[in-house]
Amino acid sequence: MNLVFATGNPNKVKEVQEILGADWKLKSLKDIGCLEDIPETADTLEGNALLKARYVYEKYNIDCFSEDTGLEIDSLEGAPGVHTARFAGPQKNAEDNMALALSKLEGKNDRAAQFRTVFALILEGKEYLFEGIARGTILKAKKGNQGFGYDPIFQPDGYDVSFAEMDKKTKNTISHRGKAFAKLMAFLKNQQ
């Protein structure tokens, strides 16, 4: 089965394709000729995910799904949240974002946080939402060089390594994106 993933982030496409396995072919926005930057102007993860999916569905008349992910740090009142990718500015630089998060947590004992992903699916004109959460701790320094985004500073609960130190299979099973995507996949399999 072919699916369109309404994201311009090649890392997310690769991660989700690894979760899907060989039976599914994931198409990106580039694959369907959508090269424009889809606005993410909502003030919630759910809103941004729906904006992207609706844009693709309305413009290309293709069933699709999209997602938005936020890092929510408890002692920063949930920040960066919906602004995760642009925390340190519009350039969306992961190094700058991590440095800003670490500087805001300097001297704080409470380093609890969660990654939260919301997938929005539009299937035959109907909209569905699926959420996944991974609780953990923000480390005091980066560890590991796998993954992307904030992975080097996020250590999931129950593990002694960061997301950036984990093997892909483990990360994809326990991550926020993996959990939300599992719900989406279970739903799609019931539709077949």
Residue frames as qw, qx, qy, qz and C-alpha x, y, z in Angstrom:
[[0.000, 0.889, 0.459, 0.000, 0.00, 0.00, 0.00],
 [0.396, 0.367, -0.015, 0.842, 1.18, 3.52, -0.81],
 [0.302, -0.815, -0.413, 0.273, 0.92, 6.30, 1.75],
 [0.312, 0.680, -0.029, 0.663, 1.72, 10.00, 1.43],
 [0.545, -0.537, -0.361, 0.533, 3.48, 11.47, 4.45],
 [0.161, 0.901, 0.178, 0.362, 2.92, 15.23, 4.40],
 [0.528, -0.768, 0.112, 0.344, 6.30, 16.34, 5.70],
 [0.505, 0.817, -0.255, 0.113, 9.31, 18.03, 4.18],
 [0.370, -0.706, 0.593, -0.116, 11.63, 16.50, 6.78],
 [0.701, 0.345, -0.607, -0.148, 13.59, 13.62, 5.16],
 [0.051, 0.288, -0.852, 0.434, 14.64, 12.32, 8.61],
 [0.576, 0.055, 0.497, -0.647, 11.00, 11.81, 9.60],
 [0.797, 0.353, -0.252, -0.421, 10.22, 10.07, 6.30],
 [0.469, 0.398, -0.781, 0.109, 13.19, 7.73, 6.79],
 [0.180, -0.184, 0.786, -0.561, 12.26, 6.96, 10.40],
 [0.701, 0.170, 0.318, -0.615, 8.63, 6.20, 9.57],
 [0.736, 0.408, -0.459, -0.286, 9.62, 4.08, 6.53],
 [0.230, 0.334, -0.873, 0.271, 11.83, 2.00, 8.85],
 [0.429, 0.005, 0.657, -0.620, 8.84, 1.48, 11.16],
 [0.741, 0.329, -0.032, -0.585, 6.60, 0.56, 8.20],
 [0.619, -0.165, 0.749, 0.171, 8.87, -2.08, 6.73],
 [0.129, -0.171, 0.717, 0.664, 8.95, -3.39, 3.17],
 [0.194, 0.489, 0.847, 0.076, 5.20, -4.03, 2.74],
 [0.097, 0.908, 0.350, -0.209, 4.41, -0.32, 2.58],
 [0.520, 0.290, 0.175, 0.784, 5.80, 2.35, 0.30],
 [0.175, -0.775, -0.321, 0.515, 5.96, 5.77, 1.84],
 [0.416, 0.606, 0.272, 0.621, 5.74, 8.77, -0.47],
 [0.310, -0.416, -0.245, 0.819, 7.00, 12.18, 0.60],
 [0.255, 0.821, 0.215, -0.463, 5.76, 15.61, -0.43],
 [0.011, -0.598, 0.569, 0.565, 8.60, 15.77, -2.96],
 [0.272, 0.049, 0.930, 0.243, 7.44, 12.47, -4.48],
 [0.272, 0.669, 0.691, -0.033, 4.01, 13.96, -5.27],
 [0.352, 0.504, 0.264, 0.744, 5.46, 17.25, -6.55],
 [0.327, -0.906, -0.238, -0.126, 4.61, 19.34, -3.49],
 [0.643, 0.197, -0.230, 0.703, 7.66, 21.55, -3.02],
 [0.141, -0.720, 0.005, -0.680, 6.08, 24.46, -1.17],
 [0.185, 0.083, -0.727, 0.656, 6.60, 25.06, 2.54],
 [0.407, -0.586, -0.626, -0.315, 3.26, 24.25, 4.18],
 [0.144, -0.590, 0.278, -0.744, 2.47, 26.81, 6.91],
 [0.548, -0.315, -0.730, 0.260, 2.44, 25.59, 10.51],
 [0.046, -0.437, 0.099, -0.893, 0.57, 28.46, 12.12],
 [0.675, -0.543, -0.413, -0.281, -1.61, 26.64, 14.65],
 [0.190, -0.680, 0.494, -0.507, -0.95, 26.95, 18.37],
 [0.795, -0.274, 0.490, -0.228, -1.20, 23.20, 19.04],
 [0.221, -0.299, 0.873, 0.317, 0.49, 20.08, 17.68],
 [0.443, 0.431, 0.782, -0.080, -2.92, 18.74, 16.66],
 [0.337, 0.844, 0.161, -0.385, -3.67, 21.95, 14.75],
 [0.044, 0.693, -0.575, -0.432, -0.37, 21.92, 12.85],
 [0.331, -0.052, 0.924, 0.184, -0.72, 18.25, 11.92],
 [0.429, 0.616, 0.642, -0.154, -4.21, 18.89, 10.57],
 [0.212, 0.838, -0.121, -0.487, -3.09, 22.01, 8.66],
 [0.066, -0.488, 0.766, 0.414, -0.47, 20.01, 6.76],
 [0.325, 0.185, 0.924, 0.083, -2.75, 17.06, 6.03],
 [0.371, 0.737, 0.462, -0.325, -5.62, 19.30, 4.90],
 [0.118, 0.749, -0.349, -0.551, -3.30, 21.28, 2.63],
 [0.090, -0.267, 0.885, 0.371, -2.16, 18.13, 0.80],
 [0.315, 0.383, 0.864, -0.088, -5.62, 16.57, 0.69],
 [0.316, 0.790, 0.314, -0.422, -7.26, 19.72, -0.68],
 [0.150, 0.749, -0.408, -0.500, -4.54, 20.60, -3.21],
 [0.115, 0.378, -0.867, -0.303, -3.62, 17.11, -4.46],
 [0.822, -0.037, -0.074, -0.563, -6.82, 15.16, -3.65],
 [0.617, 0.230, -0.740, 0.140, -4.72, 12.38, -2.08],
 [0.790, -0.586, -0.162, -0.083, -5.35, 10.52, 1.17],
 [0.477, 0.512, -0.454, 0.551, -2.43, 11.36, 3.41],
 [0.652, -0.678, -0.289, 0.178, -1.13, 11.76, 6.91],
 [0.278, 0.692, -0.289, 0.601, 1.07, 14.31, 8.62],
 [0.684, -0.496, -0.439, 0.304, 2.45, 14.86, 12.07],
 [0.041, 0.808, -0.255, 0.530, 3.72, 17.46, 14.42],
 [0.782, -0.237, -0.456, 0.354, 6.03, 16.77, 17.32],
 [0.119, -0.857, 0.176, -0.469, 6.90, 18.84, 20.34],
 [0.550, 0.004, -0.634, 0.544, 9.40, 18.54, 23.15],
 [0.421, -0.758, -0.170, -0.469, 7.58, 19.59, 26.32],
 [0.457, 0.180, -0.615, 0.618, 9.88, 20.35, 29.25],
 [0.433, -0.656, -0.612, 0.083, 8.09, 20.35, 32.61],
 [0.415, -0.571, -0.232, 0.669, 10.12, 23.10, 34.32],
 [0.095, -0.113, 0.307, 0.940, 9.78, 25.33, 31.24],
 [0.474, 0.372, 0.404, -0.689, 5.97, 25.09, 31.45],
 [0.752, 0.420, 0.505, -0.060, 5.82, 22.81, 28.41],
 [0.353, 0.855, -0.288, -0.247, 8.20, 24.81, 26.22],
 [0.042, 0.249, -0.363, -0.897, 9.33, 24.59, 23.51],
 [0.519, 0.414, 0.623, -0.412, 6.15, 22.63, 22.67],
 [0.631, 0.681, 0.370, -0.016, 4.62, 23.66, 19.36],
 [0.227, 0.937, -0.260, -0.062, 7.74, 25.80, 18.71],
 [0.846, -0.343, 0.348, 0.212, 10.17, 22.87, 19.05],
 [0.758, 0.358, 0.274, 0.472, 11.69, 23.09, 15.55],
 [0.268, 0.733, 0.059, 0.622, 12.02, 26.89, 15.73],
 [0.608, -0.689, -0.302, 0.253, 12.91, 27.21, 19.42],
 [0.497, -0.488, 0.111, 0.709, 16.15, 29.11, 18.73],
 [0.133, 0.554, -0.236, -0.787, 14.89, 30.85, 15.58],
 [0.754, 0.478, 0.079, -0.445, 13.37, 30.35, 12.13],
 [0.309, 0.599, -0.710, -0.203, 16.49, 28.61, 10.80],
 [0.954, -0.125, -0.033, -0.271, 15.34, 25.35, 12.53],
 [0.435, 0.555, -0.668, 0.236, 18.90, 24.50, 13.63],
 [0.849, -0.350, -0.395, -0.033, 19.02, 21.46, 15.93],
 [0.611, 0.035, -0.396, 0.684, 22.33, 22.48, 17.54],
 [0.058, -0.341, 0.121, -0.930, 21.00, 25.95, 18.36],
 [0.674, -0.430, -0.280, -0.532, 17.74, 24.48, 19.68],
 [0.828, -0.250, -0.447, 0.230, 19.55, 22.05, 21.98],
 [0.418, 0.150, -0.322, 0.836, 21.92, 24.76, 23.21],
 [0.295, -0.418, -0.008, -0.859, 18.98, 27.03, 24.07],
 [0.800, -0.400, -0.349, -0.280, 17.13, 24.24, 25.89],
 [0.760, -0.114, -0.428, 0.476, 20.25, 23.35, 27.90],
 [0.206, 0.260, -0.234, 0.914, 20.90, 26.99, 28.80],
 [0.493, -0.454, -0.122, -0.732, 17.29, 27.47, 30.00],
 [0.875, -0.350, -0.321, -0.098, 17.64, 24.38, 32.21],
 [0.491, 0.354, -0.514, 0.608, 20.97, 25.41, 33.72],
 [0.063, -0.240, 0.566, -0.786, 20.73, 25.23, 37.51],
 [0.730, -0.145, -0.010, -0.668, 17.32, 23.51, 37.44],
 [0.327, -0.233, 0.897, -0.182, 16.90, 20.18, 39.23],
 [0.672, 0.388, 0.555, -0.300, 13.67, 19.26, 37.46],
 [0.051, 0.434, -0.641, -0.632, 14.74, 18.08, 34.01],
 [0.461, 0.298, 0.832, -0.081, 11.67, 15.93, 33.30],
 [0.306, 0.413, -0.310, -0.800, 10.26, 16.22, 29.81],
 [0.662, 0.270, 0.698, -0.045, 8.27, 14.43, 27.18],
 [0.062, 0.150, -0.612, -0.774, 8.23, 14.19, 23.44],
 [0.505, 0.429, 0.624, -0.414, 4.68, 14.24, 22.11],
 [0.008, -0.096, 0.685, 0.722, 3.71, 13.41, 18.53],
 [0.553, 0.442, 0.483, -0.515, 0.31, 13.83, 16.93],
 [0.171, 0.025, 0.780, 0.601, -0.43, 12.20, 13.57],
 [0.510, 0.444, 0.230, -0.700, -3.33, 13.53, 11.51],
 [0.276, 0.069, 0.876, 0.390, -4.78, 11.19, 8.89],
 [0.533, 0.394, 0.046, -0.748, -7.22, 12.18, 6.17],
 [0.181, 0.003, 0.954, 0.239, -8.79, 9.12, 4.63],
 [0.008, 0.499, 0.767, 0.404, -11.64, 9.52, 2.14],
 [0.117, -0.636, -0.170, -0.743, -12.31, 13.00, 3.47],
 [0.689, -0.681, -0.215, -0.124, -12.52, 11.98, 7.15],
 [0.177, 0.706, -0.496, 0.473, -9.99, 13.23, 9.72],
 [0.878, -0.395, -0.263, 0.062, -8.42, 11.16, 12.49],
 [0.000, 0.814, -0.467, 0.344, -5.82, 11.98, 15.18],
 [0.927, -0.161, -0.296, 0.165, -3.33, 9.63, 16.88],
 [0.150, -0.886, 0.337, -0.281, -1.04, 10.63, 19.79],
 [0.886, -0.039, -0.346, 0.306, 2.16, 9.14, 21.17],
 [0.261, -0.901, 0.245, -0.245, 4.17, 10.23, 24.22],
 [0.809, 0.082, -0.411, 0.412, 7.67, 9.33, 25.40],
 [0.441, -0.892, 0.046, -0.087, 8.53, 10.53, 28.91],
 [0.820, 0.143, -0.204, 0.515, 12.14, 11.13, 29.88],
 [0.452, -0.769, -0.037, 0.451, 14.79, 13.52, 31.13],
 [0.445, 0.866, -0.141, 0.180, 16.81, 16.27, 29.50],
 [0.845, -0.121, -0.129, 0.505, 20.50, 15.44, 29.94],
 [0.275, -0.856, 0.034, 0.437, 23.06, 18.06, 30.98],
 [0.018, -0.598, 0.577, 0.557, 25.12, 17.47, 27.82],
 [0.765, 0.390, -0.277, -0.431, 24.68, 15.81, 24.43],
 [0.499, -0.306, 0.811, 0.021, 25.26, 12.05, 24.20],
 [0.631, 0.283, 0.712, 0.119, 25.35, 10.07, 20.96],
 [0.047, 0.426, -0.378, -0.821, 25.30, 10.95, 17.30],
 [0.056, 0.295, 0.880, 0.369, 22.37, 9.01, 15.86],
 [0.028, 0.731, 0.644, -0.222, 18.86, 10.30, 15.38],
 [0.216, 0.466, 0.224, 0.828, 18.05, 13.96, 14.83],
 [0.333, -0.769, -0.208, -0.504, 16.65, 17.05, 16.52],
 [0.386, -0.703, 0.387, -0.455, 16.85, 16.90, 20.31],
 [0.950, -0.048, -0.305, -0.050, 17.70, 13.16, 20.41],
 [0.593, 0.306, -0.521, 0.532, 21.22, 13.69, 21.90],
 [0.055, -0.313, 0.483, -0.816, 19.84, 15.44, 25.01],
 [0.738, -0.208, 0.029, -0.641, 16.74, 13.29, 25.64],
 [0.119, 0.191, -0.963, 0.150, 17.01, 10.13, 27.74],
 [0.640, -0.298, -0.416, -0.573, 13.76, 8.14, 27.81],
 [0.617, -0.451, 0.444, -0.468, 12.49, 6.79, 31.13],
 [0.952, -0.075, 0.276, -0.111, 13.74, 3.28, 31.86],
 [0.833, 0.423, -0.027, 0.354, 16.91, 3.61, 29.77],
 [0.523, -0.695, 0.096, 0.484, 20.43, 4.82, 30.54],
 [0.425, 0.008, 0.466, 0.776, 21.15, 6.09, 27.02],
 [0.267, 0.477, 0.027, -0.837, 19.86, 9.01, 24.97],
 [0.759, 0.532, 0.288, -0.241, 17.69, 8.57, 21.88],
 [0.431, 0.807, -0.383, -0.129, 20.84, 9.40, 19.88],
 [0.127, -0.508, 0.850, -0.064, 22.66, 6.41, 21.41],
 [0.718, 0.091, 0.600, -0.341, 19.89, 3.87, 20.84],
 [0.217, 0.027, 0.842, 0.494, 19.66, 1.35, 18.06],
 [0.304, -0.023, -0.322, -0.896, 16.94, 2.34, 15.60],
 [0.476, -0.289, -0.788, -0.262, 14.68, -0.63, 16.32],
 [0.344, -0.415, -0.659, 0.524, 14.50, 0.12, 20.06],
 [0.005, 0.232, 0.091, -0.968, 14.02, 3.84, 19.51],
 [0.345, -0.083, -0.517, -0.779, 11.28, 3.31, 16.91],
 [0.454, -0.364, -0.812, -0.040, 9.44, 1.00, 19.32],
 [0.374, -0.537, -0.557, 0.511, 9.49, 3.27, 22.38],
 [0.161, -0.033, 0.063, 0.984, 9.54, 6.74, 20.81],
 [0.317, 0.475, 0.344, -0.745, 6.64, 9.18, 20.72],
 [0.446, 0.425, -0.432, -0.659, 6.56, 8.94, 16.92],
 [0.222, 0.104, -0.961, -0.128, 6.70, 5.15, 17.01],
 [0.131, 0.299, 0.821, -0.468, 3.82, 4.93, 19.50],
 [0.414, 0.513, 0.143, -0.739, 1.61, 7.38, 17.58],
 [0.395, 0.392, -0.635, -0.536, 2.43, 5.68, 14.30],
 [0.026, -0.029, -0.997, 0.071, 1.57, 2.25, 15.73],
 [0.321, 0.458, 0.598, -0.574, -1.91, 3.59, 16.52],
 [0.423, 0.561, -0.236, -0.671, -2.21, 5.00, 12.99],
 [0.247, 0.286, -0.873, -0.308, -1.08, 1.69, 11.45],
 [0.149, 0.196, 0.926, -0.285, -3.50, -0.35, 13.58],
 [0.417, 0.551, 0.304, -0.656, -6.30, 1.91, 12.38],
 [0.394, 0.525, -0.494, -0.571, -5.26, 1.59, 8.71],
 [0.081, 0.136, -0.981, -0.108, -5.03, -2.20, 8.92],
 [0.276, 0.370, 0.779, -0.424, -8.60, -2.28, 10.24],
 [0.418, 0.600, 0.009, -0.682, -9.71, -0.24, 7.20],
 [0.141, 0.362, -0.795, -0.465, -8.39, -2.80, 4.68]]
